[in-house]
Amino acid sequence: MANVLTDLAADIYKAADVVGRETVGFIPSSTINGDGVQRVAKGDTVRAHFTRASNASDITESMTIPEGTDQEVDSKTLSITKSRSVPIPMTGEDIKHLDNGVGYSTVYGDQIAQAMRTLTNEVETDLAVAAYKGASRAVGAAGTTPFGSNFDVIAEARQILVDNGCPTNDGRISMVLGTTAGTKMRNLANLQQANTSGSDVMLRQGVLLDLQGLMMKESGFVQAHTKGGGTSYQSNGAKSSGAGTITLDSGSGTILAGDVVTFAGDSNKYVVNTALSGGDIVLGTPGLQAALSDNVALTVGGNFTANVAFHQSALELAIRAPAVPGGEDAALDSMIVQDPHSGLVFELRVYKGYRKQMIEVAAAWGVKAWKPDNITLLLG
């Protein structure tokens, strides 16, 4: 292939630093499974393995080595669900007109930066949706922006992660807030004052401070969830603590993935991971925190903004260059470019036509919330 993209790289990176960008918090907080060489096709799967909790047994002295109890290892898969591109066509006359004005290099650099912006925002949205619909439980009040007077709710979110067994001492837990919640936090007087917060960074620069062992981040794509219309449902049969699949009866209407539900007599706010189907809903692991009797009323919570706290290992993004037949197609040149804003990598390909060329910016990806135990919602 002709080397037509190398000389453009400097203009691309320069433009990426100038073009306006929305804040991203889920991408840098997730496990990124990226590869600048390997390609992938839509529908391909990425497989991961998870060990179950083990059981201890009494030691009994013997001259025979005990057999031990077999352990099961769970296998889960992540699917590549999207293969997306942003084409940037340009005729010879377009390029000539631009060179007689602001310059072709200036404009195409901005166009490529805008293409990376578009794809980055799609990826961030997919992660935000997967995170909140794959959470275990929730804290806060639906429909009320947190941090009205204090940040105590962060400790409550952290407690859920701790109680679920999430690692908390490795510096990999993030809380991703919507910009409205971020503004509320910045307005807290005790965080603005250097003598109480220990730093003037928030006051002077507006940077969110890490709190309660969580890295505080913002995203322009924190999701607004509209609840299902389910009413008057009751538990159908008793369930023990730890149960995840709950059978319901008596009620009517939908219960959606992402809905936050409560059971009478239980203060926990459970997140529905799998929508009501065949009379069953599936709660995020570790499931019920107390035994559930038969005929206990279920209540679907209100609409909310889904701020999310999670461990990096709980949410994964697999992203690759899209597949091409035999490794080549009609492209004159291609290269992998890393977006300096999000850290994601995209493929650029240049195609030549009749008095026309096209630059394509592309990526294929899939997302997965692997461990609901390590994800909790902060309702807003």
N, C-alpha and C positions, 0 to 999 in steps of 0.2 A: 504494500500500500504506500501511496505517496505520503510524505511527512508534512501534512497541512495543518495539524492541530497544535503541534508543539509551540510554534510561534504565537499562537493565540492564548496560551495558558495564562500568561501574565495579565493580559487584559481581562480574562475571565475572573481571576481571583481579585483583581482590583475592583471590578464591577460588583462582585459579591459582597464587598465591604461597604458599598455605597447604597445599593438598592435597599429600600425599607423592608424590614422583616418582622414577622410576628414572633413573640416569645415562645420558646419551646422548653418544656420541662420534663416531659415523659421520655423523650429520646435519650438525653444524657443520663437519665436515671435508670434506664433499662439495660439489660444484657443485650449487646449488639452482636449478632452472629453475622459478620460481614466477610466477604472474600472478594478481593479485587481481580481475581483470575478466574475462578470457577463461575460458570454460568448456571442458570436454573430455569426451569420451565414452570409456567403456571400449573398448579395442581400437584407439583412435587411435594414431598413431605420431609420434614426434619424430625428425627426421633430423639427422645430423651428418656432417661430411666430414673426412677425415683424409688428409694428404699422405704419400706414401711417401718413403723415403730416395732421394736423387738421386745420379747418377753424374757425375763430372767427366771432362773430355776435354782433350786437348792443344790449345793455341791454335796455329792455322796461319794465318799472314798471307795475306790475300787481298783483292782489290778487291770480292769478292762476300760479302755478309753470310751467315754460315752459317745453315743451316736450323734447327739445333738438334734435340734429341730430344724427342719427345712424352712428357709425364709423365701418369701415371694418378693420379686422385684417388679414394680409396675412400669409399664412402658406407655409413654404418651407421645403424641405426634403433633407437630406444627405444620400446617399446610401453607404453601405459597399461594396466596389467594389473588394477588394482583400482579399484573405486568403492564406497566403504564409508561407513557412517554409524552413529551411535549415537543412537537415539531416546530421548527422555525424556518420557514421557506423564505428565500430571497432571490429575486431575479437580478440579472446583470444590470438592468436599468436602476433597480432599487439601490444596489451597491454604488453605482456611479453617482446617483443623486446624493447619497449620504456622504460620499467622499468629497463632494463639492460643498458640503455643509459642515455638520458637526463631526463627520468622519464615521465610516463604517465600523471601525474597531470599537468605537465608543458605544454605538448602538447595539451591536451584536453581543458585546459583553454584558450589557444590561439585560438583553433578552434572555441570555443563558442564565443569568442570576435570577431573573423572574421565573424561569422554568424550574430551577432548583428550589425556589421558594414554593412554587405550586406543589411539587412532589413532596417536599419536606412537610408542608402543612397537611397533606393527605396522610403521610406516615404518622405524624403526631396525633392526628384525629383517631386513627385506627388504634393506636396504643392507648389513648385516653378512654376509648369505648371498651376495649378489652380489659383494662385495669378496673374500671368501676363495675362492670358486669361480672367480673371474676373475683370480687372481694368476699371476705368472710362476714364481717359485721360492720356496723356503722356507729358513729357518735355524732353529737350535734343535733340541731333542730332543722328539719326540712323547711326551706323557704326563708330562713334567717341567716344572713351573712355572719360567719363567725368573727370573733375578735372585736365585738362591740365594746368591751371594757377590759378584757384580759385575754391571755392565751392559755388558760387552763385546759382547754379542750385538746391541745396538743398532747399533754400528758395522758389524757384519757384515750386518745388514739394509740399512743405508744403502749399503754397498758394492754390493749387488745392484742397487739403484736407480741408483747412479752408473754401473755397468757397462752397464746397459740404456739409458743416455742420458737418464734422468729429470732434469728441472731441479731443482737443489738450492740455488739461491741466491735464490729468490723468497719464502721463508718460507711455503710452501704445502704442506709435507709434514707429515703427522701420523702418529703411531703410536697406534692405539687398542688399549688393553689391557683384558682382563677384570679384574674387581675383585680376584681372587686374585693375579694378576700385579702389579696396582697396589699391593697390600699388601706383596708381596715387595720391590718397589722402594722403598717408604717405609721398610722395615726396614734398608735398606743404610746402614751407619754413615757412610760418606763422603758420602752425600747429605743426611744429617741434620745434619752438622756444618757450621756457617756458614763456618768457616775453609777447608774443602775444597770445599764446594759453591758458595760465594760468596753465599749467602743463607740466612736462617733461615725462609723461607717454608714449606718442606716440614715442618720440625720444628714450627713454631708453628701452621700452618694446614692442613697435610696436602695442600697443593697440589702436584701433580706438576710438576717442573721440566723445561723443555725441555732435551733432551740431543742432542748430535751433530747439531744443526741440525734436529731433529725436534720438533714440538709433541707432548708426551705427553698423552694423553687416556684417559678410561675410558668403558666402556659396560657396562651391565648385560645386554647382549644379544650379546656376543661368543659365537660359535657353538662348540658341541662337535661335532666331526665324527667319525662312525663310518665307518671305512674299508670299502671293498668287500672281497669275499672272494676276489679273484683270486689265483691261485698258479701258479707254474711257467711263466709266460709268457716268451717270447723274442721278440726283434726278428725280423721277417720281411723280410729285405732290408736292405741298407746305406743309411744316411742321412747326408747331409752336415751340418756345423754350420749351425744356423739352421733346420733342418727342424722343423715343428710337428706334422704328422700322422705318427704312427708306426704302422706295421702290425705286429701281433703274431700269434703262433701258438703251438702246443704246449700252452698252459695251459688253465685252466678257472676259472670263477667271474667275478664282476663286478669291474669297475674303474669307480669312480664319479667324477663331477665333484667336484673338491675333494680327491681322493686325492693324496697326495704319493708320487711314485715315483722310484726310482733305477735306473740301469743299471750293471751290473758294470764296474768300471774308471773310472767317472765319479763324482766326489764331489758333483756338483750334485744338489739335491733339487728335482725338477720338479713343478709343480702341474698336474694334469689339468683342463682347462677343459671338455672334452666327453667324456662317459663312453664306455666301450668299446662300439662298435656296428659290426657288419660287419667285425670284426677290427681296427678302427682306434681309436686314442685321439688327442685333440688336446691338445697342451701349450700353456700360455700363452706368448705371444710374449715374447721373441724366439726361443723354441724351444731346440733343443739347443745347448749351449755347446761341444760337441766332436763330431767325427764318430762315427757309430755303425755298427759292423760288423753283419753278419748273425749271427743266432743268439746275441745277447748277452742274458743273463738280466735280466729286470725284477723288481724287488721293490717291493711296495706297502707303504708305511710304516704305522706304527701309528695308533691313534686319537689325536686331539689337540684341544686348544683353540686356536681360530683367532684369535690376536692378529694385527693387520694394520697394516702401514706402507704409506702410499700418498700420491700427490700429489693435490691437490684436483681437478685436471682429469681424473683417471682414473676417478672415480666420480660419477655424476650422478643426481639425483632430480628428476623432473618432476612437479609437483603443481599441481592446479587445483581449482576448484569443479566438482562434477559437473554434467552436462548436465541441463537442464530444457526441456520442449517450448516452443519459441517464446520462450524467456527467462523464462517465467512458468508457475507452476502454481497450486495452491490455497493456497499459503503466504500468510499475512497480511503478513509482513514477513521480510526477510532482511538479513544483514550479514556482512562478512568480519572475522574476529577473528584476531589473531596470538597464538600461544601464547608467553608470555614465557620459558618454560623451554627450548623447543627452537628457537624462531624460526619454526616452521611456521605457515602460515595455514590456517584452516578456515572453512567457511561455516556460519552458524547460520540456521536457518529456523524460523519459528513457524507452526504450523497450528492453526486453531480448529475444534472439532467441536461436538457436542451436549453441553453442560455439561462439556466436556473440551478440553484443549489439548495440543499436543505440540511440544517444542523438539527439533530435529534438528541434530546436529553431524556434518558430512560433509566428505569430501575424495576426490578421485580422483588416483591417482599411478602411476608406474612408475619403475623403477630400472635402471641399466645400468653395468656395469664396462666402460668404453670401451677402456682401454689396460692390458692385463696387464703391459706393460713397466714401468709406473709403480706396480705393486702387488707387495708381497712379504709372505710370511707369517712371523710369529714363532711357532713352534710352542710349545705349552704342554701 
